[in-house]
Amino acid sequence: MTTRLHLLCSASTSSVSSIAFAANEPLDTRGRESLSRLSGRLPSCEIVLRSPAEPLLRDCDFGRWAGRSLAEVQAQAPEAAADWLQNPRAAPHGGESFADVMARVGGWMDSLFASNGSVLAITHPSVIRAAIAHALGAGAETFRHIDVAPLTRAKLSGGEGFGRS
């Protein structure tokens, strides 16, 4: 049995443009225009999931930092920001760490790959970064080395036992 997972990163929002922590804002003008050009270019899939309707695909919870720019956080709490950037298990903002996101997404992927078919998941950069790292069998330390731009697409394939050693 093989499952094909197509991941599509959500279009840009104001937090993407301003290098800020996501705060559930609407698409910006650039995001809406880019999304309209994507019409008809996505694969046909048996299952389509999207965040936040599918809770396991929700964005990283940035806690107190949601809606704030990275520069603002670095200026006001430089040690906390540095710890967060360097330690995938740190969550000084009171939300999820990168390791938490990887565990959530890895569990979702493992259960998904126990079935057969094709799935399109429309989600956030943090979820796609976690999915790629999990598919590669890499640890949470690799999370910050993966860049995912708005409307980036990734395709992963696997079967039962995927992601398990």
Sequence and secondary structure as in RCSB ss.txt:
>XXXX:A:sequence
MTTRLHLLCSASTSSVSSIAFAANEPLDTRGRESLSRLSGRLPSCEIVLRSPAEPLLRDCDFGRWAGRSLAEVQA
QAPEAAADWLQNPRAAPHGGESFADVMARVGGWMDSLFASNGSVLAITHPSVIRAAIAHALGAGAETFRHIDVAP
LTRAKLSGGEGFGRS
>XXXX:A:secstr
  EEEEEEE   BHHHHTTB   S  B HHHHHHHHHTTT S   SEEEETTTSGGG     GGGTTSBHHHHHH
H HHHHHHHHH TT  TTSS  HHHHHHHHHHHHHHHTTS EEEEEEE HHHHHHHHHHHTT  GGGGGG    T
T EEEEEE TTTT  
